[in-house]
Amino acid sequence: MAAMDRLHLDYTFIGARTLRDILRRSGYPGVGRRHIATLMKKMGLEAIYRMPKTSKRHPGHKIYPYLLRGQNIDRPNQV
């Protein structure tokens, strides 16, 4: 757990899988992803990454209609 804590302070963006790989290369051959994930939960460690839905439109912005819907474009420079 101490090695995990040191690694998490250096690399706050890595999750259980990458942490497992780094620990295996560092001399902890018997660690698995699920055990690492359990210890991360116990220690309160989470990988820092961009969460979904960070680019939401502003409710006050106007929504413009798509003017080409339903039109048949069949020659160059028609639009």
Secondary structure by P-SEA (a helix, b strand, c coil): caaaaaaaaacccccaaaaaaaaaaaccccccaaaaaaaaaaacccccccccccccccccbbbbccccccccccccccc
